Amino acid sequence: TAPVTLGGSGSGGVTMAGVLSGGSSLTKTNAGTLTVSGNNTLTGLFSAQAGTVVNTANWIGNGRGGQQAQGGGAEAAAFWTNTVPMTIGSGAAGISNTFTVATQGVLQVNGAITVGANGAKYNALVVTDGGQFLGGSTVIIGTNASDNSYNVGGPGAKTTVTNGMIVVGGGAPAMRGNTMTVTNADLTSTNIVYVGRAASGNNTVTVLDNTTWNLLGNPLLVGGTTAGFAQGDWGSGIVSNNYFRIYGGTVTNASQVSVGKQSTSGNVAGLYNSQLVVSNTGKLFVNGSIIVADNYYSANTAISNLLLVADGGQVSSVGGQ
C-alpha cells in the first residue's frame, strides 16, 4: 500500500469508518478534522501534523505489535482527541506500540489511557518537545503487563501535562518493570499516584532536571496500599521493589508520602524493598507525613523499605517522618 497524505489548504472534515490497514504511513497535514471510527491494523506511522484527529475507537496495538501514532511534530498545531478510553498495546501480541505527542501536539482522552494491558510489552506513551497532554485523564502504565513506559518531557521545548490518577505497575507478580520518566516538564496530577499496585514489582518513576510535578494535595504511594481501594483490587501477593527517584527535579504539594505502607483492609502478604530516593539537588515537599514501612495488620510485614536523601537532595514534610 502506498503512503497516504491528507493535505491541501482546505479545512473540511473527513471520516474514515472502515479498517485502517497496511504497512504504509498515513499523514495528515491539513487544518481540517479527521474522524477515525474503524478498527486500526495499520503498522506504518499514523501522523497528525496539523488540524484535529477525533478517534472514536480504543486502539493502538490491540493484539498486534509495531503500531505507531503521532500528534504534532511539525510547525502547525495538531490536536488528537480520543472520545473513549485509550489503550496502547493489549494482549500478548501487543508489543512495541508507541504513541508520541510532539512539537505543538495536544492529546486529550475522554477516560483512562492504559499503556500495556493483559500481557503486552514494550509499549510507550511519549509526550516531548513542547507537546501537551491535557484533560486530567487517569494514566495506567502496565496493568497485568510488563516493561511498558510513560515518558514526559525530554530535549527541546518544555512539556506540559495534566493527569488524574497515575498508576505505574499493577497486577500479577510476574508483571513488572514498568517505568515513568519526567524531565524538562511541568506535570500536574489531580489524584493519587501509585508506584507498584496489586502484586506488581520492580516498577520505577524517575524525576529529572527542570521538572516541577505538582500533586495538588494528593498522596504518593510507593509499594503500598491505601484505603481508596478494597482488598479485591490489591490481591494477595507481595508488593516489592518499587522505586520513586527524584534526581534533580521538584515534586511538590503531596498530601502524604508512603513507602511500603499497608493502610487498608486486605490480604497483601508483604511490602518489601521499595525506595524513595531524593538526590542530585532533587526536592520533595509534603504537606503531611512521610511514612516508611508501616504494618497496618500484624499478619502483614513491611521489610527493607527505604527513604534516602543524599547528594544535595531536599525533603520538607510538615507532618514529619
DAJO-V397909 format. One record per pair of residues at least 12 apart in sequence whose C-alpha atoms are under 7 Angstrom apart, sorted by the first residue. I is the first residue (numbers start at 0). GAP is how many residues later the second one is. Records with the same first field share a line. If there is no record, write none. Layout:
# DAJO-V397909
I = GAP ; GAP
This chain:
# DAJO-V397909
0 = 21 ; 22 ; 23
1 = 22
2 = 21 ; 22 ; 23
3 = 21 ; 22 ; 23
4 = 21 ; 22 ; 23
5 = 21 ; 22 ; 23 ; 24
6 = 21 ; 22 ; 23
7 = 22
8 = 21
9 = 20 ; 21 ; 22
10 = 19 ; 20 ; 21
11 = 20 ; 21
12 = 19 ; 20 ; 21
13 = 19 ; 20 ; 21
14 = 19 ; 20 ; 21
15 = 19 ; 20 ; 21 ; 22
16 = 19 ; 20 ; 21
17 = 20
18 = 19 ; 20 ; 21
19 = 19 ; 20 ; 21 ; 22
20 = 19 ; 20 ; 21
21 = 20 ; 21
22 = 19 ; 20 ; 21
23 = 19 ; 20
24 = 19 ; 20 ; 21
25 = 19 ; 20 ; 21
26 = 19 ; 20 ; 21
27 = 19 ; 20 ; 21 ; 22
28 = 19 ; 20 ; 21
29 = 20 ; 21
30 = 19 ; 20
31 = 19 ; 20
32 = 18 ; 19 ; 20
33 = 18 ; 19 ; 20
34 = 18 ; 19 ; 20
35 = 18 ; 19 ; 20
36 = 18 ; 19 ; 20
37 = 19
38 = 18
39 = 19
41 = 25
42 = 23 ; 24 ; 25
43 = 23 ; 24
44 = 23 ; 24
45 = 22 ; 23 ; 24
46 = 22 ; 23 ; 24
47 = 22 ; 23 ; 24 ; 30
48 = 22 ; 23 ; 24 ; 25 ; 27 ; 29
49 = 22 ; 26 ; 27 ; 28
50 = 26 ; 27 ; 28
51 = 26 ; 27 ; 28
52 = 26 ; 27 ; 28
53 = 26 ; 27 ; 28
54 = 26 ; 27 ; 28
55 = 26 ; 27 ; 28
56 = 27
57 = 26 ; 27 ; 28 ; 29
58 = 27 ; 28 ; 29
59 = 27 ; 28 ; 29 ; 37
60 = 27 ; 28 ; 29 ; 33 ; 36
61 = 27 ; 28 ; 29 ; 32
62 = 27 ; 28 ; 29 ; 30 ; 31
63 = 29 ; 30 ; 31
64 = 28 ; 29 ; 30 ; 31 ; 32
65 = 29 ; 30 ; 31
66 = 30 ; 31
67 = 29 ; 30 ; 31
68 = 29 ; 30 ; 31
69 = 29 ; 30 ; 31
70 = 29 ; 30 ; 31 ; 34 ; 35
71 = 29 ; 30 ; 31 ; 32 ; 33
72 = 29 ; 30 ; 31 ; 32
73 = 29
75 = 28
76 = 27 ; 28
77 = 26 ; 27 ; 28
78 = 26 ; 27 ; 28
79 = 26 ; 27 ; 28
80 = 26 ; 27 ; 28
81 = 26 ; 27 ; 28
82 = 26 ; 27
83 = 25 ; 26 ; 27
84 = 24 ; 25 ; 26 ; 27 ; 28
85 = 26 ; 27 ; 28
86 = 26 ; 27 ; 28
87 = 26 ; 27 ; 28 ; 35
88 = 26 ; 27 ; 28 ; 31 ; 34
89 = 26 ; 27 ; 28 ; 29 ; 30
90 = 26 ; 27 ; 28 ; 29
91 = 26 ; 27 ; 28
92 = 27
93 = 26 ; 27
94 = 25 ; 26 ; 27 ; 28
95 = 25 ; 26 ; 27
96 = 26 ; 27
97 = 25 ; 26 ; 27
98 = 25 ; 26 ; 27
99 = 25 ; 26 ; 27
100 = 25 ; 26 ; 27 ; 30 ; 31
101 = 25 ; 26 ; 27 ; 28 ; 29
102 = 26 ; 27 ; 28
103 = 26 ; 27
104 = 26 ; 27
105 = 25 ; 26 ; 27
106 = 25 ; 26 ; 27
107 = 25 ; 26 ; 27
108 = 28
110 = 26 ; 27
111 = 25 ; 26 ; 27
112 = 24 ; 25 ; 26 ; 27
113 = 25 ; 26 ; 27
114 = 25 ; 26 ; 27 ; 33
115 = 25 ; 26 ; 27 ; 29 ; 32
116 = 25 ; 26 ; 27 ; 28
117 = 25 ; 26 ; 27
118 = 25 ; 26 ; 27
119 = 25 ; 26
120 = 24 ; 25 ; 26 ; 27
121 = 25 ; 26
122 = 25 ; 26
123 = 24 ; 25 ; 26
124 = 24 ; 25 ; 26
125 = 24 ; 25 ; 26
126 = 24 ; 25 ; 26 ; 32
127 = 24 ; 25 ; 26 ; 31
128 = 24 ; 25 ; 26 ; 27 ; 28 ; 29 ; 30
129 = 27 ; 28 ; 29
130 = 28 ; 29
131 = 27 ; 28 ; 29
132 = 27 ; 28 ; 29
133 = 27 ; 28 ; 29
134 = 27 ; 28
135 = 26 ; 27 ; 28 ; 54
136 = 26 ; 27
137 = 25 ; 26 ; 27 ; 28
138 = 24 ; 26 ; 27 ; 28
139 = 26 ; 27 ; 28
140 = 26 ; 27 ; 28 ; 37
141 = 26 ; 27 ; 28 ; 36
142 = 26 ; 27 ; 28
143 = 26 ; 27 ; 28 ; 31
144 = 30 ; 31
145 = 29 ; 30 ; 31 ; 32
146 = 29 ; 30 ; 31
147 = 30 ; 31
148 = 29 ; 30 ; 31
149 = 29 ; 30 ; 31
150 = 29 ; 30 ; 31
151 = 29 ; 30 ; 31 ; 33
152 = 29 ; 30 ; 31 ; 32
153 = 29 ; 30
157 = 26 ; 27
158 = 25 ; 26 ; 27
159 = 25 ; 26 ; 27
160 = 25 ; 26 ; 27
161 = 25 ; 26 ; 27
162 = 25 ; 26 ; 27
163 = 25 ; 26 ; 27
164 = 24 ; 25 ; 26 ; 27 ; 28
165 = 26 ; 27 ; 28
166 = 26 ; 27 ; 28
167 = 26 ; 27 ; 28 ; 35
168 = 26 ; 27 ; 28 ; 31 ; 34
169 = 26 ; 27 ; 28 ; 29 ; 30
170 = 26 ; 27 ; 28 ; 29
171 = 27 ; 28
172 = 26 ; 27 ; 28 ; 64
174 = 25
175 = 24 ; 25 ; 26 ; 27
176 = 25 ; 26
177 = 25 ; 26
178 = 24 ; 25 ; 26
179 = 24 ; 25 ; 26
180 = 24 ; 25 ; 26
181 = 24 ; 25 ; 26 ; 29
182 = 24 ; 25 ; 26 ; 27 ; 28
183 = 25 ; 26 ; 27
184 = 25 ; 26 ; 27
185 = 25 ; 26 ; 27
186 = 25 ; 26 ; 27
187 = 25 ; 26 ; 27
188 = 25 ; 26 ; 27
189 = 25 ; 26 ; 28
190 = 27
191 = 26 ; 27 ; 28
192 = 26 ; 27 ; 28
193 = 26 ; 27 ; 28
194 = 26 ; 27 ; 28 ; 47
195 = 26 ; 27 ; 43 ; 46
196 = 26 ; 37
197 = 35 ; 36 ; 37 ; 41
198 = 35 ; 36 ; 38 ; 39 ; 40
199 = 39
200 = 38 ; 39 ; 40 ; 41
201 = 38 ; 39 ; 40
202 = 39 ; 40
203 = 38 ; 39 ; 40
204 = 38 ; 39 ; 40
205 = 38 ; 39 ; 40
206 = 38 ; 39 ; 40 ; 42
207 = 38 ; 39 ; 40 ; 41
208 = 38 ; 39 ; 40
209 = 39
210 = 38 ; 39
211 = 37 ; 38 ; 39
212 = 37 ; 38 ; 39
213 = 37 ; 38 ; 39
214 = 37 ; 38 ; 39
215 = 37 ; 38
216 = 36 ; 37 ; 38
217 = 36 ; 37
218 = 35 ; 36 ; 37 ; 38
219 = 34 ; 36 ; 37 ; 38
220 = 36 ; 37 ; 38
221 = 20 ; 21 ; 22 ; 36 ; 37 ; 38 ; 52
222 = 16 ; 17 ; 19 ; 36 ; 37 ; 48 ; 51
223 = 34 ; 35 ; 36 ; 37 ; 38 ; 47
224 = 36 ; 37 ; 38 ; 39
225 = 36 ; 37 ; 38
226 = 36 ; 37
229 = 35 ; 36
230 = 34 ; 35 ; 36
233 = 34
234 = 32 ; 33
235 = 31 ; 32 ; 33
236 = 31 ; 32
237 = 30 ; 31 ; 32 ; 33
238 = 31 ; 32 ; 33
239 = 31 ; 32 ; 33 ; 34
240 = 31 ; 32 ; 33
241 = 32 ; 33
242 = 31 ; 32 ; 33
243 = 31 ; 32 ; 33
244 = 31 ; 32 ; 33
245 = 31 ; 32 ; 33 ; 36
246 = 31 ; 32 ; 33 ; 34 ; 35
247 = 31 ; 32 ; 33 ; 34
248 = 33 ; 34
249 = 32 ; 33 ; 34
250 = 32 ; 33 ; 34
251 = 32 ; 33 ; 34
252 = 32 ; 33 ; 34
253 = 31 ; 32 ; 33
254 = 31 ; 32 ; 33
255 = 30 ; 31 ; 32 ; 33 ; 34
256 = 32 ; 33 ; 34
257 = 32 ; 33 ; 34
258 = 15 ; 16 ; 17 ; 32 ; 33 ; 34 ; 46
259 = 12 ; 14 ; 32 ; 33 ; 34 ; 42 ; 45
260 = 31 ; 32 ; 33 ; 34
261 = 32 ; 33 ; 34
262 = 33
267 = 32
268 = 31
269 = 30 ; 31 ; 32
270 = 30 ; 31 ; 32
271 = 30 ; 31 ; 32 ; 33
272 = 30 ; 31 ; 32
273 = 31 ; 32
274 = 30 ; 31 ; 32
275 = 30 ; 31 ; 32
276 = 30 ; 31 ; 32
277 = 30 ; 31 ; 32 ; 35 ; 36
278 = 30 ; 31 ; 32 ; 33 ; 34
279 = 31 ; 32 ; 33
280 = 30 ; 31 ; 32 ; 33
281 = 31 ; 32
282 = 30 ; 31 ; 32
283 = 30 ; 31 ; 32
284 = 30 ; 31 ; 32
285 = 30 ; 31 ; 32
286 = 30 ; 31 ; 32
287 = 29 ; 30 ; 31
288 = 28 ; 29 ; 30 ; 31 ; 32
289 = 27 ; 30 ; 31
290 = 30
291 = 13 ; 14
292 = 12
